[in-house]
Amino acid sequence: MRKQIVAGNWKMNNGLAESKKLAKQVAKKVKKAKIKNANVIIAPTFVSLAGAVKATKKSKVKVAAQNMHFEENGAFTGEISAKMLKSVGVKTVILGHSERREYFGETDALLAKKVDAALANKMKVIFCFGEVLADRKSSNQEAVVENQIKNALFHLEASAFKNIVLAYEPVWAIGTGETASPEQAQDMHAFIRKTLADKYGDEVANSVSILYGGSCKPTNAKEIFSKPDVDGGLIGGAALNADDFFAIVNAF
């Protein structure tokens, strides 16, 4: 059975004190509700990772990083390696987020190297991809998504996908107020699963969790999560409020 996952990407928000407070609030809500079905992940900024790990230590909430470098060390000013993340208790990393692609020029080839580095260090990867509005309007979204997945992940052995979660981001629906309909989300998630199946077979394809990452909110989470190929969400803005985030977790 695939894991149901709700991951909160805090992006460049919250200092250390705010992050620890929010992490504790999320952990408390998850523990109190005795959530059984959903795996809960939070992704603070680098400076707050160690504090968040400590704040969630006795809970089921896991802490992820928002990015990492593909090298283990060296003259890469401002970068963080997989080993550094693991040294503070972080064993999951988000890679390929649309903002990293757009603002920092991250390419599929670069992301393939980052994925390799994370897996070599026995980390779990939440791998993001998705189309922009122009691709959707030209009905090119499936080709774009297929290429992003193939270019960054299809060099891997099938066994690697035990440590990979996919996150589909319709970029046109992030922070715009627009949201892909549940039917649009399901159609793309089904296509993604078929793309995996064509390469690795049904067993792998049916075991990989695929998250929806486009303006998921408490008001639409239940309907989106009800779709057969949607296994949870990668949450942005709503993850910064413990009540809103937990409402999404509770949508399962």
The 8 nearest C-alpha neighbors of each residue, nearest first, counted from 0:
[[1, 2, 206, 205, 3, 207, 208, 230],
 [2, 0, 206, 208, 207, 3, 205, 230],
 [3, 1, 208, 4, 0, 230, 38, 37],
 [2, 4, 37, 230, 231, 38, 36, 1],
 [5, 3, 38, 231, 37, 39, 2, 6],
 [4, 6, 232, 39, 231, 248, 233, 38],
 [7, 5, 40, 233, 41, 39, 234, 232],
 [8, 6, 41, 234, 238, 42, 233, 9],
 [7, 9, 42, 235, 10, 234, 41, 6],
 [8, 10, 43, 42, 12, 7, 235, 239],
 [9, 11, 8, 12, 44, 43, 65, 235],
 [12, 10, 44, 9, 13, 43, 14, 8],
 [11, 13, 10, 9, 14, 44, 43, 239],
 [14, 12, 17, 18, 15, 11, 16, 43],
 [15, 13, 17, 16, 18, 47, 12, 46],
 [14, 16, 47, 18, 17, 19, 13, 46],
 [15, 17, 19, 18, 14, 20, 13, 47],
 [18, 16, 20, 13, 14, 15, 19, 21],
 [19, 17, 15, 21, 20, 16, 13, 14],
 [20, 18, 22, 16, 51, 21, 17, 50],
 [19, 21, 17, 23, 18, 22, 16, 24],
 [20, 22, 24, 18, 23, 19, 17, 25],
 [23, 21, 19, 25, 24, 20, 51, 18],
 [24, 22, 26, 20, 21, 25, 54, 27],
 [23, 25, 21, 27, 22, 26, 241, 20],
 [24, 26, 28, 22, 27, 23, 241, 29],
 [27, 25, 23, 29, 24, 28, 58, 55],
 [28, 26, 24, 30, 25, 29, 23, 31],
 [27, 29, 31, 25, 30, 26, 32, 24],
 [28, 30, 26, 32, 27, 31, 34, 33],
 [29, 31, 33, 27, 28, 32, 26, 58],
 [32, 30, 28, 33, 29, 27, 34, 26],
 [31, 33, 29, 34, 30, 28, 27, 249],
 [34, 32, 30, 31, 29, 35, 28, 36],
 [33, 35, 32, 29, 36, 37, 30, 249],
 [36, 34, 37, 33, 38, 32, 29, 251],
 [35, 37, 34, 3, 38, 251, 2, 4],
 [38, 36, 3, 4, 35, 39, 34, 248],
 [37, 39, 4, 3, 5, 40, 36, 2],
 [38, 40, 5, 60, 6, 4, 37, 61],
 [41, 39, 6, 61, 62, 60, 7, 5],
 [40, 42, 7, 62, 6, 63, 8, 61],
 [41, 43, 63, 8, 64, 62, 9, 7],
 [44, 42, 9, 47, 48, 41, 45, 64],
 [43, 45, 47, 46, 11, 48, 10, 42],
 [44, 46, 48, 47, 43, 64, 65, 49],
 [47, 45, 44, 48, 15, 49, 14, 43],
 [48, 46, 15, 50, 45, 44, 49, 43],
 [47, 49, 51, 45, 50, 46, 43, 52],
 [48, 50, 52, 87, 51, 47, 53, 88],
 [49, 51, 53, 47, 48, 52, 19, 54],
 [52, 50, 54, 48, 19, 53, 49, 22],
 [51, 53, 49, 55, 50, 54, 56, 62],
 [54, 52, 56, 50, 51, 55, 49, 19],
 [53, 55, 51, 52, 23, 56, 19, 50],
 [56, 54, 58, 52, 53, 57, 26, 60],
 [57, 55, 53, 58, 54, 52, 60, 59],
 [58, 56, 55, 59, 54, 53, 26, 60],
 [59, 57, 55, 60, 56, 26, 30, 27],
 [58, 60, 61, 57, 39, 26, 30, 55],
 [59, 61, 39, 58, 40, 26, 55, 62],
 [62, 60, 40, 39, 59, 41, 63, 55],
 [61, 63, 41, 40, 42, 89, 52, 60],
 [64, 62, 42, 91, 92, 89, 41, 65],
 [63, 65, 92, 42, 66, 93, 91, 43],
 [64, 66, 93, 92, 42, 63, 44, 94],
 [65, 67, 64, 93, 94, 92, 68, 79],
 [68, 66, 79, 80, 81, 69, 78, 113],
 [69, 67, 80, 70, 79, 78, 113, 66],
 [68, 70, 113, 116, 112, 67, 71, 80],
 [71, 69, 68, 72, 80, 116, 73, 81],
 [70, 72, 80, 82, 69, 81, 73, 68],
 [73, 71, 70, 80, 74, 75, 79, 82],
 [74, 72, 75, 71, 70, 76, 78, 80],
 [73, 75, 76, 72, 78, 77, 70, 71],
 [76, 74, 73, 78, 77, 72, 79, 68],
 [77, 75, 78, 74, 73, 79, 72, 68],
 [76, 78, 75, 79, 74, 68, 80, 67],
 [77, 79, 76, 75, 68, 80, 67, 72],
 [80, 78, 67, 68, 83, 81, 77, 84],
 [81, 79, 68, 83, 71, 82, 67, 70],
 [80, 82, 84, 83, 117, 85, 67, 120],
 [81, 83, 85, 84, 80, 86, 71, 120],
 [84, 82, 86, 80, 81, 85, 79, 87],
 [85, 83, 81, 89, 86, 82, 87, 80],
 [84, 86, 89, 88, 82, 87, 83, 90],
 [85, 87, 83, 84, 88, 82, 89, 81],
 [88, 86, 49, 85, 84, 89, 83, 48],
 [87, 89, 85, 86, 90, 52, 84, 49],
 [90, 88, 85, 84, 87, 63, 91, 62],
 [89, 91, 122, 85, 123, 88, 63, 92],
 [92, 90, 123, 63, 122, 124, 89, 64],
 [91, 93, 64, 63, 124, 65, 66, 125],
 [92, 94, 125, 65, 66, 124, 126, 64],
 [95, 93, 126, 66, 96, 125, 127, 92],
 [96, 94, 127, 126, 97, 99, 110, 128],
 [95, 97, 127, 99, 98, 94, 100, 128],
 [96, 98, 100, 99, 101, 95, 128, 170],
 [99, 97, 101, 100, 96, 102, 103, 95],
 [100, 98, 103, 96, 97, 102, 101, 105],
 [99, 101, 105, 104, 97, 98, 103, 102],
 [102, 100, 98, 99, 104, 103, 97, 105],
 [103, 101, 99, 98, 104, 100, 105, 97],
 [104, 102, 99, 105, 100, 101, 98, 106],
 [105, 103, 100, 101, 102, 106, 99, 98],
 [106, 104, 100, 103, 99, 109, 110, 107],
 [105, 107, 109, 108, 110, 104, 100, 95],
 [106, 108, 110, 151, 109, 150, 111, 147],
 [109, 107, 111, 106, 110, 151, 112, 150],
 [110, 108, 106, 112, 111, 107, 105, 113],
 [109, 111, 113, 107, 112, 108, 151, 114],
 [110, 112, 151, 114, 108, 109, 113, 107],
 [113, 111, 115, 109, 110, 114, 69, 116],
 [112, 114, 69, 110, 116, 115, 111, 117],
 [113, 115, 111, 117, 112, 116, 110, 118],
 [114, 116, 112, 118, 113, 117, 119, 111],
 [117, 115, 113, 119, 69, 114, 118, 112],
 [118, 116, 122, 114, 120, 119, 115, 81],
 [117, 119, 121, 120, 115, 122, 116, 114],
 [120, 118, 116, 121, 117, 115, 122, 114],
 [119, 121, 117, 118, 122, 116, 81, 82],
 [122, 120, 118, 119, 117, 123, 90, 162],
 [121, 123, 90, 117, 118, 91, 120, 124],
 [122, 124, 91, 162, 163, 90, 92, 121],
 [125, 123, 163, 92, 91, 126, 93, 164],
 [124, 126, 93, 164, 165, 163, 94, 92],
 [125, 127, 165, 94, 166, 124, 95, 93],
 [128, 126, 166, 95, 96, 167, 165, 94],
 [127, 129, 167, 168, 95, 147, 144, 166],
 [130, 128, 168, 169, 144, 167, 170, 131],
 [129, 131, 169, 140, 170, 134, 143, 144],
 [132, 130, 170, 171, 134, 133, 135, 169],
 [131, 133, 171, 135, 134, 136, 130, 170],
 [134, 132, 136, 135, 131, 137, 130, 139],
 [135, 133, 139, 140, 137, 132, 131, 136],
 [134, 136, 138, 132, 140, 137, 133, 139],
 [135, 137, 133, 138, 134, 132, 139, 140],
 [136, 138, 134, 139, 135, 133, 140, 132],
 [139, 137, 135, 136, 140, 134, 141, 133],
 [140, 138, 134, 137, 142, 141, 135, 143],
 [139, 141, 135, 143, 134, 142, 130, 138],
 [142, 140, 144, 143, 139, 145, 187, 190],
 [141, 143, 145, 140, 144, 139, 146, 147],
 [144, 142, 140, 146, 141, 145, 130, 147],
 [145, 143, 147, 141, 146, 129, 142, 140],
 [146, 144, 142, 148, 143, 147, 141, 149],
 [147, 145, 149, 143, 148, 144, 150, 142],
 [146, 148, 144, 150, 145, 149, 151, 107],
 [149, 147, 145, 146, 151, 152, 150, 144],
 [148, 150, 153, 146, 152, 147, 151, 145],
 [149, 151, 147, 148, 107, 146, 152, 153],
 [152, 150, 111, 107, 148, 149, 110, 108],
 [153, 151, 149, 154, 148, 155, 150, 111],
 [152, 154, 149, 155, 151, 150, 148, 198],
 [155, 153, 152, 156, 151, 149, 150, 111],
 [156, 154, 153, 152, 159, 157, 158, 160],
 [155, 157, 158, 159, 154, 160, 153, 199],
 [156, 158, 159, 160, 199, 155, 203, 161],
 [157, 159, 156, 160, 161, 155, 162, 203],
 [160, 158, 161, 157, 156, 162, 155, 163],
 [159, 161, 163, 162, 158, 157, 207, 203],
 [160, 162, 159, 163, 158, 207, 206, 157],
 [161, 163, 123, 160, 159, 124, 164, 122],
 [164, 162, 160, 124, 161, 123, 125, 165],
 [163, 165, 125, 208, 124, 126, 209, 207],
 [166, 164, 209, 126, 125, 210, 127, 208],
 [165, 167, 210, 127, 209, 126, 211, 212],
 [166, 168, 211, 128, 129, 212, 127, 210],
 [169, 167, 212, 129, 170, 213, 128, 166],
 [168, 170, 129, 171, 130, 172, 213, 167],
 [171, 169, 131, 172, 168, 173, 130, 129],
 [170, 172, 132, 131, 169, 173, 175, 177],
 [173, 171, 177, 178, 213, 170, 169, 175],
 [174, 172, 213, 170, 214, 175, 171, 169],
 [173, 175, 176, 172, 214, 177, 236, 213],
 [176, 174, 177, 173, 172, 171, 214, 178],
 [175, 177, 174, 178, 172, 214, 173, 171],
 [176, 178, 172, 175, 179, 171, 173, 214],
 [179, 177, 172, 214, 180, 213, 176, 215],
 [178, 180, 183, 184, 181, 172, 177, 213],
 [179, 181, 183, 182, 178, 184, 223, 185],
 [182, 180, 223, 184, 183, 185, 179, 222],
 [181, 183, 185, 180, 184, 186, 179, 226],
 [184, 182, 180, 186, 185, 181, 179, 187],
 [185, 183, 181, 187, 182, 186, 179, 188],
 [184, 186, 188, 182, 183, 187, 189, 226],
 [185, 187, 183, 189, 184, 188, 182, 190],
 [188, 186, 190, 189, 184, 185, 191, 183],
 [187, 189, 191, 185, 190, 186, 228, 184],
 [190, 188, 192, 186, 187, 191, 228, 185],
 [191, 189, 187, 193, 188, 192, 194, 186],
 [192, 190, 188, 194, 193, 189, 187, 195],
 [191, 193, 189, 195, 194, 204, 190, 196],
 [192, 194, 196, 190, 195, 191, 197, 189],
 [195, 193, 191, 197, 192, 196, 190, 198],
 [196, 194, 192, 204, 193, 198, 197, 199],
 [195, 197, 200, 201, 193, 204, 199, 198],
 [198, 196, 194, 195, 200, 199, 193, 201],
 [197, 199, 195, 196, 200, 194, 153, 193],
 [200, 198, 196, 195, 197, 203, 157, 201],
 [201, 199, 196, 202, 203, 197, 198, 204],
 [200, 202, 196, 204, 203, 205, 199, 195],
 [201, 203, 205, 204, 200, 206, 196, 199],
 [204, 202, 206, 205, 201, 200, 199, 207],
 [205, 203, 201, 196, 195, 192, 206, 202],
 [204, 206, 202, 203, 207, 201, 192, 1],
 [205, 207, 203, 1, 204, 202, 208, 0],
 [208, 206, 204, 205, 164, 209, 1, 203],
 [207, 209, 164, 230, 1, 2, 165, 210],
 [210, 208, 165, 230, 166, 229, 164, 207],
 [211, 209, 166, 232, 231, 230, 229, 233],
 [210, 212, 232, 167, 166, 233, 213, 231],
 [213, 211, 168, 233, 232, 167, 166, 234],
 [212, 214, 173, 172, 168, 215, 169, 211],
 [215, 213, 173, 178, 172, 216, 212, 174],
 [214, 216, 213, 220, 234, 219, 212, 232],
 [217, 215, 218, 219, 220, 214, 237, 247],
 [218, 216, 247, 220, 246, 219, 243, 215],
 [217, 219, 216, 220, 221, 215, 247, 222],
 [220, 218, 216, 222, 217, 221, 223, 215],
 [221, 219, 223, 217, 222, 216, 247, 215],
 [222, 220, 250, 224, 223, 219, 225, 251],
 [221, 223, 225, 220, 224, 219, 181, 226],
 [222, 224, 181, 220, 225, 221, 226, 219],
 [225, 223, 221, 226, 229, 222, 231, 220],
 [226, 224, 222, 223, 221, 227, 229, 251],
 [225, 227, 224, 229, 228, 223, 185, 181],
 [228, 226, 229, 225, 185, 230, 224, 189],
 [227, 229, 188, 226, 189, 185, 230, 209],
 [230, 228, 226, 224, 227, 231, 209, 210],
 [231, 229, 3, 209, 210, 208, 228, 224],
 [232, 230, 210, 4, 5, 3, 229, 224],
 [231, 233, 210, 211, 5, 212, 234, 6],
 [232, 234, 212, 6, 7, 211, 5, 210],
 [233, 235, 7, 238, 232, 8, 6, 212],
 [236, 234, 8, 238, 237, 7, 9, 233],
 [237, 235, 238, 239, 234, 9, 214, 240],
 [236, 238, 239, 244, 243, 235, 240, 216],
 [237, 239, 244, 7, 236, 240, 235, 234],
 [240, 238, 237, 236, 9, 241, 244, 235],
 [239, 241, 243, 238, 242, 237, 244, 21],
 [240, 242, 244, 25, 243, 245, 24, 239],
 [243, 241, 245, 244, 240, 246, 25, 28],
 [244, 242, 246, 240, 245, 241, 237, 217],
 [245, 243, 238, 241, 247, 246, 242, 237],
 [244, 246, 248, 242, 247, 243, 249, 241],
 [245, 247, 249, 243, 244, 248, 217, 242],
 [248, 246, 217, 250, 244, 245, 249, 220],
 [249, 247, 245, 250, 246, 5, 244, 251],
 [248, 250, 246, 251, 247, 245, 34, 37],
 [251, 249, 221, 247, 248, 220, 246, 224],
 [250, 249, 248, 221, 224, 37, 36, 247]]
